[in-house]
Each structure stands twice: as C-alpha cells, then as structure tokens.
C-alpha cells in the first residue's frame, strides 16, 4: 500500500457510491492515490467524471461503513492489498478491469499459487457433484490451487475436495468479507480462510447484490491459469466466467454430459465454441503444463526467495533435501510438512514442478512418490 495512503482513505474511496472499478482506476491514474483523490478540488473531480453525489460521499464519507472496515482490518489474517502493492497477485495485473484493491481473509500468499478455477451449476446432479469432487481432489493433489466462488453446488464441492486433500483453495466473494453468502457455507468459509484465502474487491459491509456476481467472475478467471466448467445451463454464470477466461487468454475446459441433461447444455455450447473437451484431470495438466511451470516459478521465487532456474535442471538444495526426505515410498504432504518444516503452499509448488519434471508422481490418497534416478 502507498506509504502516503492509509486504509481509511482506501475505504472512503471504495465505499463511495457511483465509483466502480473503471472509474476508480481512472481516478488513481489521474491523482496517483486515494489520499490525492480525497484532497482534489471539486472541479477537478467533476472534470474526472464524478457526479456531485459521489464527490459529496468523498467529502463526507459514511463513517460507520469506514469504521466497520477498519475494525475488520484489525484481525491478524485480514488484509487490504492495493494494486501497487508487492502482494497483489501478478496474474490479475494484466486483465481488463483489474480490481484497484483486494480484501483478503486468510493467506494472501495463496493468491500467487498456480490456480485452476472449477465452476458449475448450483443445481448440479449427483453425478456432476461426484465429477467435481474427483477432479478437484486429483488436481489439488497434483499441486494446483482450486479457485471458485463458494456457491452451492459445484463450487462448494470443489472447495471441499481441495480442503479434504489437505491443499489450499481460494474463494472469490461478491460481497464484503464480514459476511458469508450463502450463509450455509459459513463452516466452509472458515475452513478456506484457515487453509487458503477468501478474497473480494468489495469493502466490508457491502452485501451480495445480484449485479456483483458477474463482476466477481472476472476475478475468478483472472486469478486462474484455466477454467473448468462442470455442468452449466446455457444461462449459467459459469459461462460468464468462461467468457472472461477467453477474453483474458486463459484456457477453458468443459466436461460433456448427457444430451438430455439441461445442466450439460452450457458445457456443450462451450465445446462447440472452442473449449477443450476433457475426460480426465490429466487432460488439463498436460494442456496447462508450461503455463503452470511459469506461474509456479513466480510463486516459488516469492515464497522462498530463491533465484530462478531452468525447470529441467534443479540443483537447488531445497529440492535435493525434499527428495531425500521423500525416499521412494508414498508419503503424504502432511508428513512432508512435518519432516521438512516447509509450508503447504511451498511444498505444493515444489512437488508440482518435480512432477512435471518427471521426478515425482502423485498417487491415491494425495500421496507422492519419488521416481527414477536422482540427477541432482
């Protein structure tokens, strides 16, 4: 966060009515930071396109809303990350309409991990839920962080499967993080905060208004290397996420279903429009291989502060020590956390690189096994 700007000025700007993402980005381009926006003459703000009601809200903000936001930020695992901050996820920087700031509950470092979005119908079939659970568990076990919207149906099952595999997961909310929507996912939200992160561009106190859900879908797509759609009607919000992914040059994957299933028709439309038909998690891993490596290396450099190296040749002592600790018998990531002292985030990134290098393989139960000769 800019040293000249405290969280209060950010909250005043983000709570002001009539100032959406595009307008906020324009204001920050013109005036550099929220403090300068608040100090700008009324005429300058009018020239920037603000209506009088918005200017009045900047001059005389809703103090209760601002105080509520400040109180929320006092919790140790709550953060406000501005776009110019070092912790802001780099994959979001280049998307159209990138959020000017993110509220994060949990570990902000999780936002840097290689992510795959899994989205789908709130009214999924039993088969669709089983498919989502199996894909999420396998892909999380392979080192991908599952990102979704914490909705009922496919979203919630994908989050749960990643958590059950002992891996971080990220939920993108369409409201302030002082509340949970849907309310029946309060327990799930707590698990996600403890093992990953819940993130939103909306300040505490802002409710889950209908128009905010399509907007948050651009963040789900933007954080991710690709988007997997499992069961979606032709009017599903999941197709909005897929459209954002296409616009952001992300891969779009879809699982086909019965021609008689109405919640499969959205996936069929995506496949007709060029989405990749997938039958196994391996289809996705093979397609995303190089993209994953690039993002894993970015994440790894940030998390353990080591120089960048060729993925095919990793003499780093950290990798050698990890392989030594693994041995050649299957071992769980929980055991590796205990034996190495590394975090789940770091281990997930390292194991995924080693798996893509052909030196480690993932097996049943989320366990890993060292394979081949040690070429360190």
C-alpha positions as CSV (number, residue, x, y, z in Angstrom):
1,X,0.0,0.0,0.0
2,X,1.2,3.5,-0.8
3,X,3.0,4.9,2.2
4,X,1.1,8.2,1.9
5,X,-2.3,6.4,1.9
6,X,-3.7,4.7,4.9
7,X,-6.5,2.1,4.9
8,X,-9.1,4.7,5.9
9,X,-8.6,6.7,2.6
10,X,-8.9,3.5,0.7
11,X,-12.1,2.6,2.5
12,X,-13.6,6.1,1.8
13,X,-12.9,5.7,-1.9
14,X,-14.1,2.1,-2.2
15,X,-17.3,2.9,-0.3
16,X,-18.2,5.9,-2.3
17,X,-21.3,5.4,-4.5
18,X,-21.0,5.8,-8.2
19,X,-17.3,4.9,-8.3
20,X,-16.9,1.4,-9.8
21,X,-13.7,-0.3,-10.9
22,X,-13.2,1.6,-14.1
23,X,-13.8,5.0,-12.5
24,X,-11.6,4.1,-9.6
25,X,-8.8,3.1,-11.9
26,X,-9.2,6.3,-13.8
27,X,-9.1,8.4,-10.6
28,X,-5.9,6.7,-9.4
29,X,-4.3,7.2,-12.8
30,X,-5.1,10.9,-12.6
31,X,-4.4,11.5,-8.9
32,X,-2.0,8.7,-8.1
33,X,-3.5,7.5,-4.8
34,X,-6.7,7.7,-2.8
35,X,-5.4,10.5,-0.5
36,X,-4.8,12.7,-3.5
37,X,-8.3,11.9,-4.8
38,X,-9.8,12.9,-1.5
39,X,-7.8,16.1,-1.5
40,X,-8.6,17.1,-5.1
41,X,-10.7,20.2,-5.7
42,X,-14.3,19.6,-6.5
43,X,-13.9,20.9,-10.0
44,X,-11.0,18.5,-10.7
45,X,-13.2,15.6,-9.6
46,X,-16.1,16.8,-11.8
47,X,-13.6,17.0,-14.7
48,X,-12.7,13.4,-13.9
49,X,-16.4,12.5,-14.5
50,X,-17.6,12.2,-10.9
51,X,-21.2,13.2,-10.1
52,X,-21.9,15.5,-7.2
53,X,-23.3,12.7,-5.1
54,X,-20.0,10.8,-5.4
55,X,-18.0,13.9,-4.6
56,X,-20.1,14.6,-1.6
57,X,-19.5,11.0,-0.4
58,X,-15.8,11.5,-0.7
59,X,-16.0,14.8,1.3
60,X,-18.4,13.4,3.9
61,X,-18.0,9.7,3.9
62,X,-20.2,7.2,5.7
63,X,-18.2,7.0,8.9
64,X,-20.0,3.9,10.1
65,X,-19.0,2.0,7.0
66,X,-15.4,3.2,7.2
67,X,-15.2,2.3,10.9
68,X,-16.6,-1.1,10.2
69,X,-13.9,-1.7,7.5
70,X,-11.2,-0.5,9.8
71,X,-12.4,-2.8,12.6
72,X,-12.5,-5.7,10.1
73,X,-8.9,-5.0,9.1
74,X,-7.7,-5.2,12.7
75,X,-7.9,-9.0,12.6
76,X,-4.4,-10.6,12.0
77,X,-5.5,-12.6,9.0
78,X,-7.3,-9.7,7.3
79,X,-5.6,-7.7,4.6
80,X,-6.3,-4.9,2.2
81,X,-3.9,-5.3,-0.8
82,X,-3.8,-2.3,-3.2
83,X,-2.9,-2.9,-6.9
84,X,0.5,-1.3,-6.5
85,X,1.4,-3.5,-3.5
86,X,4.0,-6.2,-3.9
87,X,1.5,-8.8,-2.6
88,X,-1.0,-8.1,-5.3
89,X,-1.3,-11.2,-7.5
90,X,0.6,-10.6,-10.7
91,X,-1.8,-12.6,-12.9
92,X,-4.6,-10.1,-12.1
93,X,-2.5,-7.0,-13.1
94,X,-3.0,-7.5,-16.9
95,X,-6.7,-8.2,-17.0
96,X,-9.2,-5.6,-18.1
97,X,-10.9,-4.0,-15.1
98,X,-8.4,-5.3,-12.6
99,X,-9.6,-4.5,-9.1
100,X,-7.9,-1.5,-7.6
101,X,-7.7,-3.3,-4.3
102,X,-8.5,-6.7,-2.8
103,X,-9.7,-7.6,0.7
104,X,-8.2,-10.9,1.8
105,X,-9.1,-13.1,4.7
106,X,-6.6,-15.9,5.1
107,X,-3.2,-16.2,3.5
108,X,-2.5,-13.6,0.7
109,X,0.4,-15.8,-0.5
110,X,-2.1,-18.3,-1.7
111,X,-3.2,-15.9,-4.4
112,X,0.2,-16.3,-6.1
113,X,-0.1,-20.1,-6.4
114,X,-0.9,-21.7,-9.8
115,X,-4.7,-21.9,-9.8
116,X,-7.4,-23.7,-11.8
117,X,-11.0,-22.4,-11.5
118,X,-13.7,-25.0,-11.2
119,X,-17.2,-23.7,-11.6
120,X,-20.6,-25.0,-12.5
121,X,-24.3,-25.3,-11.6
122,X,-25.8,-24.5,-8.2
123,X,-28.3,-27.2,-9.1
124,X,-25.8,-29.9,-10.1
125,X,-26.8,-33.5,-10.4
126,X,-25.3,-36.2,-8.1
127,X,-23.1,-37.3,-11.0
128,X,-21.9,-33.7,-11.6
129,X,-21.1,-33.2,-7.9
130,X,-19.1,-36.5,-7.9
131,X,-17.2,-35.4,-11.0
132,X,-16.4,-32.1,-9.4
133,X,-15.2,-33.8,-6.3
134,X,-13.0,-36.2,-8.2
135,X,-11.4,-33.6,-10.5
136,X,-10.8,-31.1,-7.7
137,X,-9.2,-33.8,-5.4
138,X,-6.9,-35.0,-8.2
139,X,-5.9,-31.6,-9.5
140,X,-5.3,-30.3,-6.0
141,X,-3.3,-33.4,-5.3
142,X,-1.2,-32.5,-8.4
143,X,-0.4,-29.1,-6.9
144,X,-3.0,-26.8,-8.5
145,X,-4.9,-24.5,-6.2
146,X,-8.6,-24.7,-6.8
147,X,-10.4,-21.4,-7.1
148,X,-14.1,-20.9,-7.2
149,X,-17.0,-18.7,-6.0
150,X,-18.1,-20.7,-2.9
151,X,-21.6,-21.0,-4.3
152,X,-23.8,-24.0,-3.7
153,X,-23.4,-27.0,-5.9
154,X,-20.2,-27.4,-8.0
155,X,-18.3,-24.5,-6.4
156,X,-18.7,-25.7,-2.8
157,X,-17.9,-29.3,-3.6
158,X,-14.7,-28.2,-5.5
159,X,-13.6,-26.2,-2.4
160,X,-14.4,-29.0,0.0
161,X,-12.5,-31.6,-2.1
162,X,-9.4,-29.5,-2.2
163,X,-9.5,-28.9,1.5
164,X,-10.1,-32.6,2.2
165,X,-6.9,-33.3,0.1
166,X,-5.1,-31.0,2.6
167,X,-4.5,-28.3,0.0
168,X,-5.2,-24.6,-0.1
169,X,-8.2,-23.3,-2.0
170,X,-9.4,-19.8,-2.9
171,X,-12.9,-18.4,-2.8
172,X,-13.8,-15.2,-4.6
173,X,-16.8,-13.4,-3.0
174,X,-19.3,-11.0,-4.4
175,X,-19.7,-9.1,-1.1
176,X,-17.8,-7.7,1.8
177,X,-15.9,-10.4,3.8
178,X,-17.6,-9.5,7.1
179,X,-20.4,-11.8,5.9
180,X,-20.7,-15.2,4.2
181,X,-23.0,-16.0,1.3
182,X,-24.6,-18.4,1.1
183,X,-24.9,-18.5,4.9
184,X,-25.0,-22.3,5.0
185,X,-21.3,-22.1,3.8
186,X,-20.2,-20.4,7.0
187,X,-18.3,-23.5,8.1
188,X,-16.7,-23.9,4.6
189,X,-15.7,-20.3,4.6
190,X,-13.9,-20.8,7.9
191,X,-12.0,-23.8,6.5
192,X,-11.0,-21.9,3.4
193,X,-9.7,-18.9,5.5
194,X,-7.7,-21.3,7.6
195,X,-6.2,-23.3,4.7
196,X,-6.2,-20.8,1.8
197,X,-7.9,-17.4,1.3
198,X,-11.3,-15.7,0.7
199,X,-10.9,-12.6,-1.4
200,X,-13.2,-9.8,-2.6
201,X,-13.0,-6.4,-4.2
202,X,-15.9,-5.3,-2.1
203,X,-15.4,-3.5,1.2
204,X,-16.8,-4.9,4.5
205,X,-20.5,-4.1,4.8
206,X,-21.2,-4.4,1.1
207,X,-23.9,-7.1,0.5
208,X,-24.2,-9.8,-2.1
209,X,-26.2,-7.8,-4.7
210,X,-27.2,-9.6,-7.9
211,X,-25.0,-7.5,-10.2
212,X,-21.9,-8.2,-8.2
213,X,-21.7,-11.9,-9.0
214,X,-21.0,-11.5,-12.8
215,X,-18.3,-8.9,-11.9
216,X,-16.6,-11.2,-9.4
217,X,-16.4,-13.9,-12.1
218,X,-13.7,-11.9,-13.9
219,X,-11.5,-12.2,-10.8
220,X,-12.1,-16.0,-10.6
221,X,-10.9,-16.3,-14.2
222,X,-8.2,-13.7,-13.8
223,X,-6.5,-15.5,-10.9
224,X,-6.5,-18.8,-12.7
225,X,-4.5,-20.4,-15.4
226,X,-7.6,-22.0,-16.8
227,X,-11.3,-22.6,-16.1
228,X,-13.0,-25.9,-15.9
229,X,-16.8,-25.9,-16.2
230,X,-18.7,-28.9,-14.8
231,X,-22.5,-28.8,-15.5
232,X,-23.9,-25.4,-16.5
233,X,-27.1,-24.3,-18.2
234,X,-26.9,-22.0,-21.2
235,X,-27.7,-19.1,-18.9
236,X,-25.4,-20.0,-16.2
237,X,-23.0,-17.6,-14.5
238,X,-20.3,-20.2,-15.2
239,X,-20.5,-19.3,-18.9
240,X,-19.7,-15.7,-17.9
241,X,-16.6,-16.9,-16.1
242,X,-15.7,-18.9,-19.2
243,X,-16.1,-15.8,-21.4
244,X,-13.9,-13.8,-19.1
245,X,-11.3,-16.5,-19.3
246,X,-11.3,-16.4,-23.1
247,X,-11.0,-12.6,-23.1
248,X,-8.1,-12.9,-20.6
249,X,-6.3,-15.6,-22.8
250,X,-6.9,-18.3,-20.2
251,X,-7.7,-21.9,-21.2
252,X,-11.3,-23.0,-21.0
253,X,-12.2,-26.7,-20.3
254,X,-15.6,-28.3,-20.2
255,X,-16.8,-31.8,-19.3
256,X,-19.6,-33.1,-21.6
257,X,-22.7,-34.7,-20.3
258,X,-25.9,-36.3,-21.5
259,X,-27.8,-34.5,-24.3
260,X,-30.9,-34.9,-22.2
261,X,-29.4,-33.1,-19.2
262,X,-30.3,-29.4,-19.2
263,X,-27.3,-28.5,-17.0
264,X,-25.0,-30.1,-19.5
265,X,-26.0,-27.8,-22.4
266,X,-23.8,-24.9,-21.3
267,X,-20.8,-27.2,-21.4
268,X,-21.8,-28.4,-24.9
269,X,-22.1,-24.9,-26.1
270,X,-18.6,-24.1,-24.7
271,X,-17.1,-27.1,-26.5
272,X,-18.8,-26.0,-29.8
273,X,-17.3,-22.6,-29.3
274,X,-13.8,-24.0,-28.8
275,X,-13.4,-25.0,-25.2
276,X,-11.4,-28.1,-24.7
277,X,-13.3,-31.3,-24.0
278,X,-11.8,-33.1,-21.1
279,X,-12.4,-36.6,-19.7
280,X,-9.6,-36.8,-17.1
281,X,-7.6,-34.5,-14.9
282,X,-4.5,-35.5,-16.9
283,X,-6.0,-33.8,-19.9
284,X,-5.9,-30.5,-18.1
285,X,-2.4,-31.0,-16.6
286,X,-1.0,-31.8,-20.0
287,X,-2.6,-28.7,-21.6
288,X,-1.5,-26.3,-18.8
289,X,2.0,-27.7,-18.3
290,X,4.1,-24.8,-19.4
291,X,1.7,-22.2,-18.1
292,X,1.8,-23.9,-14.7
293,X,5.6,-24.0,-14.6
294,X,5.8,-20.3,-15.3
295,X,3.4,-19.4,-12.5
296,X,4.9,-21.9,-10.1
297,X,8.3,-20.4,-10.5
298,X,6.9,-16.9,-9.9
299,X,5.2,-18.2,-6.8
300,X,8.2,-20.1,-5.6
301,X,10.6,-17.2,-6.0
302,X,8.3,-15.1,-3.9
303,X,7.6,-17.6,-1.2
304,X,11.1,-19.0,-0.6
305,X,13.2,-16.2,-2.2
306,X,15.5,-18.3,-4.4
307,X,16.9,-17.5,-7.9
308,X,15.0,-18.6,-11.0
309,X,16.3,-21.8,-12.5
310,X,15.6,-23.9,-15.6
311,X,12.7,-26.3,-14.6
312,X,14.5,-29.2,-16.2
313,X,17.6,-28.7,-14.0
314,X,17.1,-28.1,-10.4
315,X,20.2,-28.5,-8.2
316,X,18.7,-26.3,-5.5
317,X,19.4,-27.6,-2.0
318,X,15.7,-27.3,-1.2
319,X,14.7,-29.7,-3.9
320,X,17.5,-32.1,-3.0
321,X,16.5,-32.1,0.6
322,X,12.9,-32.6,-0.3
323,X,13.7,-35.7,-2.5
324,X,15.9,-37.1,0.3
325,X,13.1,-36.7,2.8
326,X,10.6,-38.4,0.5
327,X,12.5,-41.5,-0.2
328,X,10.8,-43.9,-2.7
329,X,7.8,-44.9,-0.6
330,X,4.5,-42.9,-0.9
331,X,4.3,-40.1,1.5
332,X,1.6,-37.6,2.3
333,X,2.0,-33.8,2.2
334,X,1.2,-33.6,5.9
335,X,4.2,-35.9,6.6
336,X,6.4,-33.7,4.4
337,X,5.2,-30.5,6.2
338,X,6.2,-32.1,9.4
339,X,9.6,-33.5,8.1
340,X,10.7,-30.5,6.2
341,X,9.3,-27.5,8.0
342,X,8.1,-26.1,4.7
343,X,4.5,-24.7,4.3
344,X,1.8,-26.5,2.3
345,X,2.0,-23.6,-0.3
346,X,5.7,-24.0,-0.8
347,X,5.6,-27.8,-0.9
348,X,2.7,-27.8,-3.4
349,X,4.6,-25.7,-5.8
350,X,7.8,-27.7,-5.4
351,X,6.0,-31.0,-5.8
352,X,4.2,-29.9,-8.9
353,X,7.5,-28.8,-10.5
354,X,9.1,-32.1,-9.6
355,X,6.1,-34.0,-11.0
356,X,6.2,-32.0,-14.3
357,X,9.9,-32.8,-14.4
358,X,9.2,-36.5,-14.2
359,X,10.9,-37.0,-10.8
360,X,7.8,-37.3,-8.6
361,X,4.4,-38.8,-9.2
362,X,1.2,-38.3,-7.2
363,X,-0.8,-41.3,-6.2
364,X,-4.0,-42.3,-4.4
365,X,-4.9,-40.5,-1.2
366,X,-3.0,-37.4,-2.1
367,X,0.4,-39.1,-1.5
368,X,3.6,-38.6,-3.5
369,X,6.3,-41.0,-4.6
370,X,9.8,-40.3,-5.9
371,X,10.5,-42.0,-9.2
372,X,13.5,-42.5,-11.4
373,X,17.1,-41.8,-10.8
374,X,18.3,-38.8,-8.7
375,X,20.1,-36.4,-11.1
376,X,20.8,-33.7,-8.6
